């Protein structure tokens, strides 16, 4: 009996380590999507590019389903959870991509990172440190975007994006433990692709330049293939890691995006921008490290539940 319990515990800790590595992979890949998307938007409109990347991702996942003989679960509960998660995923990606038309990749990445403050608020896990971290984050945001009487609409779109991704992370904490993860991933990709068809049609894709340029091919590989793998990794990891710890690890995302934007796009934040970025990261740490995280099911319960 002790041996069985020890085996379950070892298996749990092994899965937990894999989950943390998966979240680090997510942060690096999603950091790379900011400069990749920023460049390709000079060639392809936002919703057209989003449709291309999600259709590509859906095709890759469906191909893997066929190759591995995996069955797509279409129960009412799985479809309901996938549909709700899709709403938040669509809001996050749509507003982030539109925002990148008007703001820099670095600004977009750091403003998006505010979801780590929003996640505990949405889950109602907050205390006085939440308000302190929120105040520091707003101060950092002020320094970063340097607002004037002319509001940068790209930054405002990205704030909506942060809320969308925060809601998506929050709901996945529940759904990944009650639904079938591979099917949850596949249905979200399919649903987002369908939702993107009407706004894409309004962009008159027939007049879009679909030439396979280096920028377009690179962006599709990064955003369509690698980012889909990252979403799969996130869904897997959130079976084991609470939403607030997920958000904490995602601190790496804006850091990676800022470094890549500086290297590939020559985007320079300047002293005030770096001060704002630093304050946002400090706020993220204050808003997550100082807070107790809700307990996950015990290893035996989780493994027994599938």
N, C-alpha and C positions, 0 to 999 in steps of 0.2 A: 504493500500500500504506500509506504514511504517512497519506494522506488518510482512508483507511478506519479506521485505528487512531484518528486524531484524532476522527472522527465518533462512534466507539463510546465514546471517553473522554468527549466532550461529552455524549452521551446518558446515560452513567452518572452524571455529576455532576448533570445535570438531574434524573434520577430520585431521586438521593440528597437533593437539596434538597426535592423534593416529599415524600419520605418523612419528613423532619424536620418539615415543615409539617403533614403528616398526623398525626404523633404529638403535636404541640402541640394540634391540634384535638381529638384523643382526650382529652387531659388536661383541657381546658376542659369538654368535654361530660360526661365521667365525674365531674368535680367537681360539676357541676350535678345529677347523679343522686342524690347523697347527701341534700340537703335535699328534693328532689322525692319520693324514696322515703319519707323520714321522715314527711312530711306525709300521704301517701296511706295509710300503714299504719294510720292511725287509722280508716280506712273499710274497707279490704280486707285480709284476712290475707296473710301473706308469700308463701306458695306460690301462692295464687290470683293475686296481682298478678304474680309472676314468670311464671306461665303466660300471663297476658294480654299481658305485654310481649314475650315471646319468640314467641308466636303472631303478634302484630302484626308483629314484625320479620321472621318467616319469610314472612308474606304479602307484605310490601313487597319482599323480595328475590326471591321467586318471581314476583311481578308484573313486576319488572325483567327477570328471565330471559326471560319470555314476550315482553315489549315489545321487547327487544333481540335476540331469537332466539338467546339463549345456551343451549347444551346443558349439562345437568347431568351431570357425569362421575360414573359409578357403578362405577368399577373397584375391585377388591379393595383396592389400596393406598390410594386416596382414602378409601374407607369406613373402613379400619382407622385411618388417621391422624385422620380426623374423629371417630371413636368415642373414641380415646384423649384427644384434645384436649377433647372434650365432657365427659369425666369430671372433668377439672380445672376446666373452665369452670363446670360445675354446682356443684361443691364451693365454688368462689369466690363465686358469686352467691347460692347458697342460704344459706350461713353468714353472708354479709354482710347479707343482707336480714333474716334472723332476728335477728342481732345488733343491727340498728337498732331493734328493738322495745324493747331494754333499755339502749341507750347513745345518746349524742348523735351527730348527723351529723358534727360536728367530730372527736370521738374516733374514730369509725368510719373517717373518711378518713385520719387520721394513722396509725392502727394498720395499716390496709390498706397504707400506704406502706412498711411493713417488707418487702414483697416485693422491694424493690430490694436488700436485704441478702441475702435468701434466693436470688435468682436465681444469683449467682456461686457460692453454696454448692452448689446443685443441679447446676450445670454443672461443678463441681470446678475453678473458677478462683479460687482463694483463696490468700492469703498472710497475713502478720501484720497487715496493714491490715484484713483482714476481721474478725479477732477484736477489734481496737481499735474498729472501727465498730459491731460487734455489741454491745460493752460500752456504748458511748455511747448506742446505740439503746435498750437495756434501761433505762438510767438515765433517758432521756427518756420512755420508756413509763411508768416508775414515777411520774415527776412528772405526766404527763398524766392517767393514770387514778386517781392517788391511792388505791392499793388499801388496803382495810381488811380486818378479819377476815371481812367479808361480801364475797365475790368478786362482781364485776359480770359476770354471765354474758354480757352483750352484748359486752364487751371480749374475753372468751375465744373466743366464736364468731368474732369479727373476726380474731383471731390465726390461726384455722384458715383463714379466708378469704384472708389474706395468703399462706399456704402454697399454697393452691389456685391463686391467680393467678400466683404465682411459677413453679409447675410449668407453667401454661398458657403463659406467656411463654417459658419455656425450650424447651418442645416445639415451639412455633411457629417458633423460629429454624431448626429442621431441616425441619419440614413445609412451610413456605412456599416452600422452594427445591426441594422434590421432588414437590410436589403441585400441583394446579390450584387457584389461590387462590379464584376465585369459587365453585367447587364446595365447597371446604373451608369457606367461610363458610356456604353454604346448608345443608350437611349438619349442621354444628354447631347451627344454629338449629332445624332440624327434630328432631335428636336430643334437644336439651335440652327442647324442648316435649313430646316423648313421655315423657321421664323425669319431668317435672313433673306428669304426669297423676295418678299414684297419690297423692302427698302432697297434691295439691290436693283430691282426692276426700275425703280424711280431714278436711279443713277444712269440709266441708259447704257448698260454694259456693252451694247453693240458698238458704241463709239469709243470704248476703252482700248488702250494699247496693251494687248496681251502678249507682246513680244517676249520670248523667254530670255530676258536680260539677266545679267548676273545678280542684280538686286532682287528681281522677282523670284528667281529660282532659289536664291539663298534664303529669302524671307519665307518661302513656302516650306523649305526644309526645316528651318528653325521653328516657325510658328505652326506649320501644319503637321509635321512629323514629331519633332522633338518636344514641342509644347503639349502635344497629345499624349506622348509618353509621360510627361511631367504631370498631367492631369490624372492619368492612371496611377502614377506613383502617389499623388496626394490622396486619392480615394483609398488606396491600399493603406497608407500611413495613418489616416484618420480613424481606422479601426482600432488603433493602439495608442495614439497620441491625442490628448485633449486639445480642443480648439485653441486655447490660449497658448499652449506650447507650440502648436503649429504656427500661430501668428508670430511668436517670438523668433522661431527659426527663419521665418520669411524676412527677417531683418536683412538677411544676406541679399535679397532680391534687389532693393534699390541701390545697395552698395555696388553690386555687380553691374547693374545698369549704368550707374554713374561712371564707373571705370571704363566700361565698354564704349559708352557715348563719348567720353573724353578721348579714347584711343582711336575709334573709327570715325567719329563725326566731328572731332575737335571742338566739342562743346565745353566751354570753360565757365564754371559757376561763378568764379570771383570770390573774394573774401566774404562778402555778405551772404552769397549763396552757400558757401561751405559752412558758415556759421549757422544758417537756417537748417541745413541738412544735418549738422551735428546735433542741434537742439531737437530735431524730430527723432533722431535715433536715441537720444537720451530719454525723450518722452516715451518712446516705445519700450525701453528697458524699465522705466519707472512703472509703466502701465501693465507690465507682465511679470517681471521677476518678483515684485513686491506683493504679489497676490497669490493666495492659495488656489490651486487648480482642483476642479471637481474630480473625484476619484473615478477611475475606470473600473469596469467589472473585474473581479478576481480572475487570474489566469485560467483556473479550472472552469469557471462559468463561461468565459469567452470562448474557450476551445470547445466546450461542450455545445455551445450555441452555434458552432460552425465557423 
